[in-house]
């Protein structure tokens, strides 16, 4: 089975400062797995999709988020914002064009959009979770 890895940079803003940041990382990771995992595995919508990913070419998607202490959020961010990097590992059923996979990641993640509603994150803790950038790390 082929693998493809993508890093997603996400600016996460919390409603207030917290001491247990590990729980935020775990919440983000599990929410991505439960919500986005099935969406990545689904084939792109409609036969006229410009993405042209082979139907059902993604067998599974696994997520792992971590706080990137070396990067700050965008300059307009609040003090309770943290840069997270979520690594997405796509398990492919066969060869797939990397540029098409990257486009599919962009469609699913919605670069620049707030993911709070999509990920059903706890709004008493999370104020926003915005995808800043995504890039392919490796194809194996």
C-alpha positions in Angstrom: 0.0 0.0 0.0 1.3 3.5 -0.9 1.5 6.2 1.7 1.4 10.0 1.3 2.1 12.4 4.1 0.9 16.0 4.4 1.6 18.6 7.0 -1.3 21.0 7.8 -0.5 24.2 9.7 -3.4 25.3 11.7 -3.7 28.4 13.9 -5.7 27.5 17.0 -7.1 30.2 19.1 -8.5 29.3 22.5 -11.2 31.3 24.4 -8.8 31.7 27.4 -5.3 30.6 28.5 -5.2 27.0 29.8 -2.6 25.0 31.6 -3.4 21.6 30.1 -2.3 22.2 26.5 -2.0 18.5 25.8 -5.7 18.0 26.1 -6.2 20.7 23.3 -3.8 18.7 21.1 -5.7 15.4 21.8 -9.1 17.1 21.2 -7.9 18.4 17.8 -6.3 15.1 16.8 -9.4 13.0 17.7 -11.8 15.5 16.1 -9.8 15.5 12.9 -9.7 11.7 12.9 -13.4 11.3 13.5 -14.6 14.1 11.2 -12.0 14.4 8.4 -10.9 10.8 8.2 -14.1 9.6 6.5 -14.2 12.7 4.3 -10.7 12.0 3.0 -11.6 8.4 2.2 -14.7 9.3 0.2 -14.2 9.8 -3.5 -14.4 13.4 -4.7 -18.0 14.6 -5.5 -19.4 14.2 -9.0 -18.0 12.8 -12.2 -17.1 16.3 -13.4 -14.7 16.9 -10.6 -11.5 18.7 -11.8 -9.6 16.7 -9.2 -9.8 13.4 -11.1 -8.7 11.3 -8.2 -9.4 7.7 -8.9 -12.6 6.5 -7.2 -12.0 5.1 -3.7 -8.2 5.4 -4.1 -7.7 6.4 -0.5 -8.1 3.5 1.9 -7.5 5.3 5.2 -6.4 8.6 6.7 -4.7 9.0 10.0 -4.0 12.3 11.8 -1.5 13.4 14.4 -1.5 17.0 15.7 1.2 18.7 17.7 2.0 22.2 18.9 4.8 23.8 16.9 6.6 26.0 19.4 9.0 27.3 16.8 6.3 29.1 14.8 3.9 31.9 15.9 0.4 32.4 14.6 -0.2 35.0 12.0 0.7 38.5 13.2 -3.0 39.5 13.7 -3.6 36.6 16.1 -4.6 36.9 19.7 -2.3 36.0 22.6 -4.2 32.7 23.1 -3.3 31.5 19.6 -1.0 28.6 19.0 0.4 27.2 15.7 -0.4 23.5 15.4 0.9 21.1 12.8 -1.3 18.2 11.9 0.3 15.4 9.9 -2.1 13.5 7.7 -1.1 10.1 6.5 -3.1 8.9 3.5 -3.0 5.1 2.9 -3.5 4.7 -0.9 -4.8 1.7 -2.7 -2.4 2.4 -5.6 -0.5 5.1 -7.4 -2.1 8.5 -7.3 -0.9 11.9 -8.7 0.6 13.9 -5.8 -0.7 17.2 -7.1 -4.3 15.8 -7.2 -3.9 14.5 -3.7 -2.7 17.9 -2.6 -5.8 19.5 -4.3 -8.0 17.0 -2.5 -6.4 17.9 0.9 -7.1 21.6 0.1 -10.8 20.8 -0.7 -11.3 18.8 2.5 -9.5 21.3 4.7 -10.6 24.5 3.2 -7.5 26.7 3.4 -8.2 29.8 5.4 -11.5 28.7 6.7 -12.4 28.3 10.4 -12.7 24.5 11.2 -14.5 24.8 14.5 -17.9 23.9 13.1 -16.6 21.3 10.7 -14.5 19.5 13.4 -17.3 20.0 16.0 -14.7 21.3 18.5 -15.8 22.4 22.0 -16.7 26.1 21.6 -16.2 26.7 25.3 -12.5 25.9 24.8 -11.8 26.7 21.1 -12.4 30.1 19.6 -11.1 29.3 16.1 -9.0 26.8 14.2 -7.9 28.1 10.9 -5.9 26.2 8.2 -2.9 28.4 7.3 -0.9 26.2 5.0 -0.6 22.6 3.8 2.2 20.9 2.0 3.2 17.4 0.9 5.9 15.9 3.0 6.5 12.6 1.4 5.1 9.9 -0.9 6.2 6.3 -0.2 
